[in-house]
Amino acid sequence: MLLFWILLTVVVCFFLYLYMIMPNTSRRSKILPYLKRDYAHRGLHDSSRLIPENSMPAFREAVKQNLAIELDIHLTRDGKVVVFHDESLKRICNAEGTVEGSTFDALQHLHLSGTSEHMPLFSDVLRYVNGRVPLLIELKLPDSNMKLCPAA
């Protein structure tokens, strides 16, 4: 009889454990449209066509091909929300410093990946996309400053 109660307890605990780790499926219907999409990571960029990542031409190409867009945003020193991926300006702009340490005007003097393109404002990207494709937006907080959250 003791063995029965031990087994019953183990089985009940096992099913309780499964129930506790079960994913929340109540929102599944809301996210299904996003799961069945192809995403243009940082826009549909193409260095051979001089379309840098996280640039307006990359976002135009993604919308043209009806691709959802993943993009990254940062907050400039003067409070502007811009679209850019890296913590440093080095790889894409061949410049020293960070977005957070620069003003928007200073960033507009930099070129993306050796092209004539500049870092776009998040509001310009939103205005252009205008709900035509889904957006997956990553908020970059390299210094854990949460001011980007309400600004976004």
KOLGU-519918 format. One record per residue (C-alpha): x, y, z. Coordinates in nm, 2 decimals. Layout:
BEGIN
(miro (X; Y; Z))
...
This chain:
BEGIN
(miro (0.00; 0.00; 0.00))
(miro (0.29; 0.24; 0.08))
(miro (0.43; 0.17; -0.27))
(miro (0.10; 0.27; -0.42))
(miro (0.10; 0.61; -0.24))
(miro (0.46; 0.68; -0.33))
(miro (0.39; 0.60; -0.70))
(miro (0.08; 0.81; -0.70))
(miro (0.27; 1.10; -0.54))
(miro (0.55; 1.07; -0.80))
(miro (0.30; 1.06; -1.09))
(miro (0.10; 1.36; -0.96))
(miro (0.43; 1.55; -0.91))
(miro (0.54; 1.47; -1.26))
(miro (0.22; 1.59; -1.41))
(miro (0.22; 1.91; -1.20))
(miro (0.58; 1.97; -1.32))
(miro (0.47; 1.93; -1.68))
(miro (0.18; 2.16; -1.63))
(miro (0.41; 2.43; -1.47))
(miro (0.65; 2.43; -1.76))
(miro (0.39; 2.41; -2.03))
(miro (0.41; 2.71; -2.26))
(miro (0.13; 2.97; -2.25))
(miro (-0.08; 2.88; -2.55))
(miro (-0.35; 3.15; -2.49))
(miro (-0.16; 3.40; -2.71))
(miro (-0.06; 3.15; -2.98))
(miro (-0.33; 3.27; -3.22))
(miro (-0.20; 3.62; -3.19))
(miro (0.16; 3.53; -3.28))
(miro (0.08; 3.28; -3.56))
(miro (0.09; 3.54; -3.84))
(miro (0.45; 3.64; -3.73))
(miro (0.57; 3.28; -3.72))
(miro (0.47; 3.22; -4.08))
(miro (0.67; 3.51; -4.22))
(miro (1.01; 3.54; -4.36))
(miro (1.22; 3.82; -4.19))
(miro (1.47; 4.05; -4.34))
(miro (1.73; 4.08; -4.07))
(miro (1.84; 4.44; -4.04))
(miro (1.64; 4.50; -4.36))
(miro (1.71; 4.34; -4.69))
(miro (2.06; 4.46; -4.72))
(miro (2.30; 4.37; -5.00))
(miro (2.66; 4.50; -5.01))
(miro (2.69; 4.41; -5.38))
(miro (2.41; 4.66; -5.45))
(miro (2.54; 4.91; -5.20))
(miro (2.24; 4.86; -4.97))
(miro (2.37; 4.87; -4.61))
(miro (2.21; 4.70; -4.32))
(miro (1.96; 4.90; -4.11))
(miro (1.92; 5.16; -4.39))
(miro (1.62; 5.31; -4.56))
(miro (1.70; 5.13; -4.89))
(miro (1.73; 4.80; -4.70))
(miro (1.38; 4.86; -4.55))
(miro (1.24; 4.97; -4.88))
(miro (1.36; 4.64; -5.04))
(miro (1.21; 4.44; -4.76))
(miro (0.87; 4.61; -4.79))
(miro (0.89; 4.57; -5.17))
(miro (0.93; 4.19; -5.13))
(miro (0.67; 4.18; -4.85))
(miro (0.92; 4.06; -4.59))
(miro (0.88; 4.13; -4.22))
(miro (1.17; 4.34; -4.08))
(miro (1.40; 4.29; -3.78))
(miro (1.57; 4.61; -3.68))
(miro (1.76; 4.75; -3.39))
(miro (1.73; 5.09; -3.22))
(miro (1.95; 5.31; -3.00))
(miro (1.90; 5.64; -2.83))
(miro (2.14; 5.92; -2.92))
(miro (2.30; 6.16; -2.66))
(miro (2.04; 6.42; -2.76))
(miro (1.74; 6.19; -2.73))
(miro (1.68; 6.08; -3.09))
(miro (1.58; 5.72; -3.16))
(miro (1.79; 5.59; -3.45))
(miro (1.81; 5.25; -3.63))
(miro (2.15; 5.09; -3.59))
(miro (2.27; 4.75; -3.47))
(miro (2.62; 4.77; -3.32))
(miro (2.73; 4.91; -2.99))
(miro (3.03; 5.07; -3.17))
(miro (3.03; 5.29; -3.48))
(miro (3.35; 5.12; -3.60))
(miro (3.22; 4.83; -3.82))
(miro (2.95; 5.01; -4.01))
(miro (3.06; 5.38; -4.00))
(miro (3.44; 5.33; -3.97))
(miro (3.43; 5.58; -3.69))
(miro (3.51; 5.58; -3.32))
(miro (3.25; 5.61; -3.05))
(miro (2.89; 5.49; -2.99))
(miro (2.54; 5.60; -3.09))
(miro (2.47; 5.68; -2.72))
(miro (2.77; 5.90; -2.70))
(miro (2.69; 6.10; -3.02))
(miro (2.43; 6.35; -3.12))
(miro (2.20; 6.28; -3.41))
(miro (2.36; 6.57; -3.61))
(miro (2.70; 6.42; -3.56))
(miro (2.58; 6.08; -3.67))
(miro (2.44; 6.23; -3.99))
(miro (2.80; 6.31; -4.10))
(miro (2.88; 5.94; -4.10))
(miro (2.81; 5.70; -4.39))
(miro (2.68; 5.34; -4.36))
(miro (2.92; 5.08; -4.49))
(miro (3.10; 5.32; -4.73))
(miro (2.78; 5.42; -4.91))
(miro (2.61; 5.76; -4.92))
(miro (2.34; 5.63; -4.68))
(miro (2.30; 5.77; -4.32))
(miro (2.16; 5.63; -4.00))
(miro (1.78; 5.67; -4.02))
(miro (1.55; 5.79; -3.75))
(miro (1.32; 5.52; -3.61))
(miro (1.02; 5.75; -3.68))
(miro (1.12; 5.77; -4.05))
(miro (1.13; 5.39; -4.07))
(miro (0.79; 5.36; -3.90))
(miro (0.64; 5.63; -4.13))
(miro (0.77; 5.45; -4.44))
(miro (0.67; 5.10; -4.33))
(miro (0.33; 5.22; -4.21))
(miro (0.21; 4.88; -4.10))
(miro (0.27; 4.71; -4.45))
(miro (0.49; 4.44; -4.30))
(miro (0.55; 4.33; -3.94))
(miro (0.84; 4.47; -3.75))
(miro (1.06; 4.29; -3.49))
(miro (1.23; 4.57; -3.30))
(miro (1.53; 4.51; -3.07))
(miro (1.60; 4.79; -2.82))
(miro (1.97; 4.83; -2.76))
(miro (2.07; 4.93; -2.41))
(miro (2.45; 4.90; -2.40))
(miro (2.47; 5.11; -2.08))
(miro (2.15; 4.98; -1.93))
(miro (1.99; 5.33; -1.97))
(miro (1.62; 5.27; -1.99))
(miro (1.54; 5.61; -2.15))
(miro (1.51; 5.44; -2.48))
(miro (1.20; 5.24; -2.38))
(miro (0.95; 5.53; -2.34))
(miro (1.12; 5.71; -2.63))
(miro (1.06; 5.42; -2.86))
